[in-house]
Every structure is written in structure tokens, then in C-alpha cells.
Amino acid sequence: MTADQAGLLEVALPVPLFQTFTYKLGTAASRIPEAGSRVVVPFRNRKEIGIVLGPAAYDGDPRKLKRIIEIPDDYPALSDGMIALCRWMADYYVVPIGLAVRAALPAAMSGAAYPRPSRKTHRVVRLREDLPTLTHREKAFARAPQQRAVFELLESLGGSSTLEHLLERLAFSPSVLKALEVRGLIAIHAEEVERDPFALRTGIAQASHNPTAHQLQALAKLENGDPGDVFLLPGITGSGKTLVYIELLRKVVDQRGQTAIVLVPEIALTPQTVDRFRAVFGDRIAVLHSALSDGERYDAWLALKRGEKRIAVGARSAIFAPLSDVGAIIVDEE
């Protein structure tokens, strides 16, 4: 690559054209984005979000190239492995690479108008000062009984609570909180909260069950398999395949520290599958499917990307879960 070609990047755009595009870094760019990074670029008379595929080989005049407008993330959205999968998809299904790449990302990450997806937040109230004696308390709240009630409610809740929970427990006006904040007795700030439509589901109790001889035999083969091995586990509904899946994931996730993907045949079956797996793996389960809102899907994707969740459950699109070190992919009812 010549000096003139330094900083030129190959970018895949979500447009129905069988080509990639070359852009150069903007003058304000503080770094060269890695492969898999999202970038905001000009395209015709609009802006688009594209994915950097790597350095570009360009034999034209670099001065005529358009500049990247923005690099919205601090990290690549797609791993090298996911880019390779998208390239394979584009070739196998004969689709533009930009459309294949877009399919691998949540819809909330493809809008150039708002390149940084919004997160849901709630207001959290925390105590900043302690009033240890009754004398201090009487003096502080002599003419403010509502402030005292809110202050003491926060104390009873461990010194911190969401505003919604406080209002459920006690009726008070916004001016009460404002006064406590001005006096330095409390602090109020916004915290991000995950949009998880399955979080409030009660789930099901995990019944104790000793694997049968056939289940143990299947588990032994699965656990001793090499990376890339494919196994077919036959069995009618109710024959105990899910138990085999769960025991396999105990080995993969709990013992080996890897991640896993569980694909179900249709969205309608996702809730019961999530309940079964959450009974064992708790909040390490994230759900990905097209019936979720854009915000819910982005939050699940982000939790998987950050490593906060270890198992992705969903229909077909869950295959694009941004997991590293995947130890098992289970395709139920294949």
C-alpha cells in the first residue's frame, strides 16, 4: 500500500449493489477503525451506516474519495469470524455483502440518523448524607415532614431505590425530591436498564431428574466431540432432549467457561424454552428474535457482546449472536 492509500477503507453498505465502497478517514478521526467497526458515511445524497471490512486497495485518485463522517462505537460491532460468515452468506445466497452484514446486526444499529442506539434509563435516588441521631433528624426536618418520610423510606430500602419504587411506596411531589437534592441529602441520576421482555416471567422450577441410560450415552458422545463436530439427537416430543441440552450446556458454560446458542424452530416456542433454561442458568440467558422491539433486541445483543449474558436463545436470527468462544450451537427440532 502506498502512502497515498494509507487510511483508505473498504466499507460494506446496506444497499442492493454487488460491490463494496472505498472511503478515506475524516480529518477529525483520532483512530483507524478496525475491521467490523460501524462507520457513518455519505452515500449519494444521504448518510448510511456501513461496516469496515478492512484496508482498501484503490487504484484511483484518493483525493476524489469521500470521507468517513463518524465512527460511533469504541469497538467493532462484528468480529472477524462474523465478517467471514457474512462473506460466506453473500456468496452462497448470492446477495450483496452489505445486506448480509446488515442481517447480522440489530435494526437499532443500522440507522444513520441515530448512529448511537438509545438505552432505556430509570432514575435512581441514593442517600448522600447520614443523620445518625434523632436531634440531627428533628433539626433537619422540623418543617419538612414529607422530606423526612422520603429520607427514612430510602434508609429502610438500603439507601438506594429507583424513583418508580419510591412512588409506589409513598406519595410525594417532585419538589420534595428537589429539596432533598438541593440540601445535599440525596443524589439523583439516570441508570441504564436492560429492556428484557422475559425478565418478569416467573419461570418454572427445575425438577430433579436422573438422566436415563440413553441420555447419558448421548451426553458422553456430545462432551467428547471435537470442535466442528455435528450430532443428530433423535427423539419425539417429551423424550427428554431438552435435558440433554441443559446438561451439555452445564459442561460448556459452567465448566469450560464458553458460550452457547440455542435455536428454536419458531418464535412461539421461545418463552417456554427460555423458562426451562432460565430455571438452570438464571439471568445468563439472552433472547434474540424478530418479534422483539428494536430496543429489546439491541439490549440483548449488547449484553451478549459485553459478556454479561452467556447463552443466546431465539429463532433463526439468534445465529448472529455476538458471542466469543462459542462451545455449542443447539438447533432444536432441526
C-alpha positions in Angstrom: 0.0 0.0 0.0 1.3 3.4 -0.9 1.4 6.4 1.3 -1.5 7.9 -0.6 -3.5 4.7 0.1 -2.9 4.8 3.8 -6.2 5.4 5.7 -8.4 4.1 2.8 -11.0 1.6 4.0 -13.3 -0.9 2.3 -16.8 -0.4 3.5 -19.9 -2.6 3.1 -23.1 -0.6 2.8 -26.7 -2.0 3.1 -27.6 -1.3 -0.5 -28.7 -3.7 -3.3 -25.4 -3.4 -5.1 -22.9 -6.2 -5.5 -19.9 -4.1 -4.6 -18.1 -2.5 -1.6 -17.1 1.1 -1.4 -13.8 2.9 -0.6 -13.7 5.8 1.8 -10.9 7.7 3.5 -10.7 8.8 7.1 -12.1 12.2 8.0 -9.6 14.9 9.2 -11.0 14.7 12.7 -10.6 11.0 13.0 -8.5 10.1 16.0 -8.0 6.4 15.0 -8.3 4.0 12.2 -11.4 1.8 12.8 -10.8 -1.9 12.9 -12.5 -4.4 10.6 -16.1 -4.9 11.8 -16.5 -1.3 13.0 -19.6 0.7 12.1 -19.0 4.0 10.3 -21.3 6.7 9.1 -20.5 7.7 5.5 -22.0 9.8 2.8 -23.7 7.9 0.0 -25.3 9.7 -2.9 -27.4 12.4 -1.2 -27.8 10.7 2.2 -25.9 9.2 5.0 -25.6 5.4 5.6 -24.1 3.2 8.3 -21.6 0.8 6.9 -19.2 -1.8 8.2 -15.5 -1.6 7.7 -14.2 -4.8 6.1 -10.5 -3.8 6.2 -8.0 -1.6 4.3 -8.9 -0.8 0.7 -6.9 -1.4 -2.4 -7.7 1.6 -4.6 -6.0 2.5 -7.9 -7.8 5.8 -8.4 -7.1 9.3 -7.1 -7.6 9.2 -3.3 -8.3 12.9 -3.4 -11.7 12.2 -5.1 -12.8 9.8 -2.4 -15.4 10.8 0.2 -14.5 10.9 3.9 -15.9 8.9 6.7 -18.2 11.2 8.8 -18.2 9.4 12.1 -17.1 6.3 14.0 -19.9 5.9 16.5 -18.5 3.0 18.6 -15.4 2.4 20.6 -15.3 -1.3 19.5 -16.0 -3.4 16.4 -19.6 -4.4 16.1 -18.7 -7.6 14.2 -15.9 -10.0 14.9 -13.6 -11.4 12.2 -15.5 -14.6 12.4 -18.8 -12.9 11.9 -17.5 -11.0 8.9 -16.3 -14.3 7.4 -19.8 -15.7 8.0 -21.3 -12.7 6.2 -18.9 -13.2 3.3 -19.9 -16.8 3.0 -23.6 -15.9 3.2 -23.2 -13.3 0.4 -21.5 -15.8 -1.8 -23.8 -18.8 -1.0 -27.1 -16.9 -1.2 -26.0 -14.5 -4.0 -26.8 -11.3 -2.1 -24.7 -8.1 -1.7 -22.3 -8.3 1.2 -23.8 -5.1 2.7 -27.2 -6.7 3.0 -25.6 -9.8 4.6 -23.8 -7.7 7.1 -27.0 -5.7 7.9 -28.8 -9.0 8.7 -26.2 -9.8 11.3 -26.8 -6.6 13.3 -29.8 -5.4 15.3 -32.0 -2.9 13.4 -31.2 -0.2 16.0 -27.6 -0.2 14.8 -28.4 0.5 11.2 -30.0 3.9 11.3 -27.6 6.6 10.2 -29.8 9.4 11.7 -29.2 8.0 15.2 -25.9 6.0 15.0 -25.7 5.5 18.7 -28.8 3.4 19.8 -30.6 4.8 22.8 -30.7 2.9 26.0 -33.6 2.8 28.4 -32.9 4.5 31.7 -34.6 4.9 35.0 -33.9 7.5 37.8 -32.2 6.2 40.9 -32.2 8.0 44.2 -29.4 7.5 46.7 -28.7 8.9 50.1 -25.6 11.1 50.3 -25.7 12.1 54.0 -26.4 10.2 57.2 -28.4 11.7 60.0 -27.4 9.4 62.8 -29.2 11.0 65.8 -32.8 12.0 66.5 -31.5 15.5 67.2 -30.0 15.8 63.8 -33.2 14.5 62.2 -35.5 16.7 64.1 -33.5 19.8 63.3 -33.1 18.8 59.6 -36.8 18.1 59.0 -38.5 20.4 61.6 -40.7 21.9 58.9 -40.5 19.3 56.2 -42.3 16.1 57.2 -42.6 14.8 53.6 -38.8 15.2 53.1 -38.3 13.2 56.3 -40.7 10.5 55.2 -38.8 10.1 51.8 -35.4 10.2 53.6 -36.4 7.5 56.0 -38.0 5.3 53.3 -34.7 5.4 51.4 -32.9 4.4 54.6 -35.3 1.4 55.0 -34.5 0.4 51.4 -30.8 0.3 52.0 -30.0 3.8 50.9 -30.9 3.5 47.3 -34.0 2.9 45.2 -35.5 3.7 41.8 -37.8 6.7 41.7 -40.6 4.4 40.4 -40.3 2.2 43.5 -40.3 5.1 45.9 -43.5 6.5 44.3 -45.1 3.0 44.6 -44.4 3.1 48.4 -45.1 6.7 49.1 -47.0 9.6 47.5 -44.9 12.8 47.3 -44.4 15.7 44.9 -41.3 16.3 42.7 -40.5 19.3 44.8 -39.8 17.1 47.8 -37.0 15.3 46.0 -35.7 18.5 44.6 -35.4 20.0 48.0 -33.6 17.0 49.4 -31.2 17.1 46.4 -30.5 20.8 46.9 -29.8 20.2 50.6 -27.2 17.6 49.6 -29.1 14.8 51.4 -29.7 12.7 48.3 -28.4 12.3 44.7 -30.5 11.5 41.7 -29.0 10.1 38.5 -30.1 8.1 35.5 -29.0 4.5 35.2 -29.3 2.3 32.1 -31.7 -0.6 32.4 -31.9 -3.6 30.2 -35.1 -4.0 28.1 -35.8 -7.7 28.7 -39.4 -8.8 28.0 -38.8 -12.1 29.8 -37.3 -10.6 33.0 -40.6 -10.6 34.9 -41.6 -14.2 33.9 -41.7 -16.4 36.9 -40.2 -19.3 35.0 -40.6 -22.9 36.2 -38.9 -24.8 38.9 -36.2 -27.1 37.8 -37.3 -30.6 38.7 -34.6 -33.0 39.8 -34.1 -35.7 37.2 -31.6 -38.5 36.8 -30.6 -39.0 33.2 -31.6 -42.3 31.6 -29.0 -44.6 30.2 -29.8 -43.3 26.6 -29.4 -39.7 27.8 -26.1 -40.4 29.5 -24.9 -42.2 26.3 -25.8 -39.2 24.2 -24.1 -36.8 26.6 -20.9 -38.8 26.6 -20.7 -38.5 22.8 -21.5 -34.8 22.8 -19.0 -34.0 25.5 -16.2 -36.0 23.8 -16.8 -34.4 20.4 -14.2 -32.2 18.7 -14.8 -28.6 17.6 -16.9 -28.6 14.5 -18.5 -32.0 15.0 -22.2 -32.2 14.2 -24.5 -34.6 16.1 -28.1 -35.5 15.4 -30.2 -36.3 18.5 -33.4 -38.1 17.5 -36.4 -38.2 19.8 -40.1 -37.4 19.8 -41.6 -34.6 21.8 -41.3 -35.4 25.5 -38.5 -37.9 25.1 -36.0 -35.8 27.1 -33.9 -34.0 24.5 -34.1 -30.7 26.5 -32.5 -32.4 29.5 -29.6 -33.4 27.3 -29.3 -29.9 26.0 -29.2 -28.5 29.5 -26.7 -31.0 30.8 -24.5 -30.3 27.8 -24.6 -26.5 28.4 -23.7 -27.1 32.1 -20.4 -28.6 30.7 -19.9 -25.9 28.1 -20.9 -22.8 30.0 -20.3 -23.7 33.7 -17.3 -25.9 33.5 -15.5 -24.8 30.3 -16.4 -21.1 30.6 -17.6 -21.0 26.9 -20.8 -19.6 25.4 -23.7 -21.2 23.5 -26.5 -20.6 21.1 -29.9 -22.4 21.3 -32.1 -22.1 18.2 -35.8 -22.9 18.4 -38.0 -23.6 15.4 -40.4 -20.7 15.9 -40.9 -17.6 18.0 -44.0 -19.0 19.7 -41.8 -21.7 21.4 -39.3 -19.2 22.7 -41.0 -18.3 26.0 -41.2 -21.9 27.2 -37.7 -22.6 26.1 -36.4 -19.5 27.9 -38.3 -20.6 31.1 -36.6 -24.0 31.0 -33.2 -22.7 30.5 -33.5 -19.8 33.0 -34.5 -22.2 35.7 -31.0 -23.6 35.4 -28.8 -20.7 34.1 -30.7 -17.7 35.6 -30.0 -14.3 34.0 -27.2 -15.6 31.8 -29.8 -16.2 29.1 -30.5 -13.5 26.4 -33.3 -13.7 23.9 -32.9 -12.7 20.2 -35.7 -12.9 17.7 -37.6 -10.7 15.3 -40.7 -10.3 17.4 -38.8 -8.2 20.0 -38.8 -4.4 19.7 -35.7 -2.8 18.3 -34.7 -1.6 21.8 -35.2 -5.0 23.4 -33.2 -6.7 20.7 -30.3 -4.2 20.9 -30.1 -4.6 24.7 -29.9 -8.4 24.4 -27.3 -8.1 21.7 -25.3 -5.7 23.8 -25.4 -7.9 26.9 -24.1 -10.8 24.8 -21.4 -8.6 23.2 -20.2 -7.4 26.6 -20.2 -11.0 28.0 -22.9 -10.2 30.6 -25.0 -13.0 29.1 -23.5 -16.3 28.1 -26.4 -18.2 26.2 -28.4 -16.8 23.3 -31.9 -18.3 22.8 -34.1 -17.5 19.8 -35.2 -18.3 16.4 -33.1 -18.1 13.2 -31.6 -14.7 13.7 -30.1 -15.8 17.0 -27.3 -17.5 15.0 -25.8 -14.0 14.7 -25.4 -13.6 18.5 -22.2 -11.7 19.1 -20.6 -14.3 21.3 -17.0 -15.2 21.6 -15.6 -18.7 22.2 -18.9 -20.5 21.3 -18.8 -24.0 22.6 -22.1 -25.4 21.3 -24.9 -24.5 18.9 -28.1 -26.4 19.5 -30.7 -26.5 16.7 -33.9 -27.8 18.3 -36.3 -29.6 16.0 -33.8 -29.3 13.2 
